[in-house]
Amino acid sequence: MVTAFIMIKANTGEADRLQDSIETIDGVQSAYIVAGDVDIIAKAQVETPAAVKEIAATKIQGIDGVENTQTYIAMD
């Protein structure tokens, strides 16, 4: 399994709606609204690094209201 943490910057006022949308994506285990440089941190667990890219680059960035993402793969 590949575990990744995806940092998500949201448009102003969109974090609650985005959190709900992100949590419905297959492979996303959880999504938390946080204080700091980003608005949401999502944890994903999938089979391959390519699946992480699909979640972050296609599914999350494809949601209206997402400004950008940064992805970190955990080294278990």
Protein Blocks (a to p, Z undefined) as FASTA:
>chain_A
ZZddddddddehilmmmmmmmmmpghiabdcddedjbfbdcddddfbfklmmmmmmmmmm
mpghiabdcdddddZZ
